[in-house]
């Protein structure tokens, strides 16, 4: 799996679907899928097969663009899932709790804003570079706003 780790938080994924460039902008978000793991302290907190990593990275990018104005919770809500909060970041007492709707174990680990932001930025870049190598296109070029996010997405 491709992995990005900073401190005790890592996003790991292995693309599971290969093919040419999607025919429309929404396919960029949903058709590039991977076996995905969210690890805290080197242990799996959340794991999902056929996970839309571009959609998650897109929503993380939008959240990072708005979060400098203050700590705002993050909730990844996929267009392909009825469940909300597949991955969540919640501010708690000056730090961040990382959680998931179907997490495999409880976690009391907390992360600084800098740790969380850096892990997200590294994941976004890893998704971009992995998709470019595997599919030959930039998954974030001319993308639509992600579900649950307002405004335009910015390139990091």
C-alpha positions in Angstrom: 0.0 0.0 0.0 1.1 3.5 -0.6 1.5 5.1 2.7 1.9 8.6 4.1 2.8 8.8 7.8 3.4 11.7 10.0 3.9 11.2 13.7 1.3 8.6 14.7 -1.3 9.2 11.9 -1.2 7.7 8.4 -3.5 7.3 5.5 -2.7 4.2 3.4 -4.2 3.0 0.1 -3.7 0.7 -2.8 -5.6 1.5 -6.0 -7.9 -1.3 -7.0 -9.4 -0.1 -10.2 -7.4 1.0 -13.2 -8.5 2.5 -16.5 -8.4 5.6 -18.6 -9.4 9.1 -17.7 -13.1 9.5 -16.5 -15.5 10.9 -19.0 -16.9 13.5 -16.6 -15.9 15.5 -13.5 -18.0 13.4 -11.0 -16.3 10.2 -12.2 -13.0 11.7 -11.1 -14.3 11.8 -7.5 -15.9 8.3 -7.4 -14.4 6.0 -10.0 -10.9 5.9 -8.7 -11.1 3.6 -5.8 -8.6 1.9 -3.5 -8.2 -0.4 -0.5 -7.9 2.2 2.2 -6.7 2.2 5.8 -6.6 5.0 8.4 -3.9 4.1 11.0 -3.4 5.7 14.4 -0.4 4.7 16.4 0.5 2.1 13.6 -2.8 0.3 14.2 -5.8 0.2 11.8 -8.6 2.5 13.0 -10.6 2.2 9.8 -10.3 0.0 6.7 -12.5 0.0 3.6 -12.2 -1.8 0.2 -13.2 0.0 -3.0 -12.9 3.4 -1.1 -13.1 6.6 -3.2 -9.8 8.1 -2.2 -10.1 11.0 -4.7 -13.4 12.1 -3.1 -11.8 12.0 0.4 -8.8 13.9 -0.8 -11.0 16.5 -2.5 -13.1 17.0 0.7 -9.9 17.2 2.8 -8.6 19.9 0.4 -11.7 22.0 0.8 -11.6 21.6 4.6 -7.9 22.7 4.7 -8.8 25.7 2.6 -11.4 26.8 5.2 -9.8 25.6 8.5 -7.2 28.4 9.0 -10.0 30.6 10.2 -10.4 28.4 13.2 -10.8 24.7 14.2 -13.8 23.4 12.4 -14.8 19.7 12.6 -14.3 17.6 9.4 -16.7 14.9 8.3 -16.2 12.8 5.2 -19.6 12.1 3.7 -19.4 10.1 0.5 -21.8 10.4 -2.4 -21.7 6.6 -2.5 -22.7 6.0 1.2 -25.8 6.6 3.2 -23.7 6.8 6.3 -22.3 10.1 7.5 -18.9 10.7 9.0 -17.0 7.8 7.4 -13.8 9.7 8.6 -14.1 12.5 11.1 -11.7 15.0 12.8 -13.1 16.6 15.9 -11.5 19.4 17.9 -11.2 18.6 21.6 -9.4 20.6 24.2 -6.8 22.1 21.9 -6.1 18.9 19.9 -7.9 16.8 17.3 -9.6 13.4 17.7 -9.5 11.2 14.6 -12.5 8.9 14.3 -14.5 6.8 11.8 -18.0 5.5 11.6 -16.9 1.9 11.5 -13.6 2.1 13.4 -12.2 -1.2 14.4 -11.1 -0.1 17.8 -11.5 2.9 20.2 -8.7 5.5 20.0 -7.9 8.1 22.6 -5.0 9.5 20.5 -5.0 13.3 19.9 -3.1 15.2 17.2 -2.0 18.8 16.9 -3.5 21.0 14.2 -0.1 21.0 12.5 0.2 17.1 12.6 -3.3 16.7 11.2 -2.9 19.2 8.5 0.4 17.8 7.4 -0.9 14.3 7.3 -3.9 15.5 5.1 -1.6 17.4 2.7 0.6 14.4 2.3 -2.4 12.2 1.6 -3.8 14.6 -1.0 -0.4 14.8 -2.8 0.0 11.0 -2.6 -3.5 10.5 -4.2 -2.6 13.0 -6.9 0.7 11.5 -7.8 -0.5 7.9 -7.6 -3.6 8.6 -9.8 -1.4 10.5 -12.3 1.0 7.5 -12.6 -1.7 4.9 -12.7 -4.4 6.7 -14.8 -2.5 9.5 -16.6 -4.6 12.4 -15.3 -4.7 14.9 -12.5 -7.7 13.9 -10.3 -8.1 17.4 -9.0 -8.1 19.3 -12.3 -11.4 21.1 -12.9 -13.1 19.3 -10.1 -16.6 20.0 -8.8 -17.2 21.0 -5.2 -17.2 18.0 -2.9 -20.4 16.9 -1.2 -21.0 18.8 2.0 -18.4 21.5 1.1 -19.1 25.0 0.1 -17.1 27.1 -2.2 -14.5 26.2 -4.8 -11.8 23.7 -4.1 -8.3 24.9 -4.2 -5.2 23.1 -5.4 -2.7 22.6 -2.6 
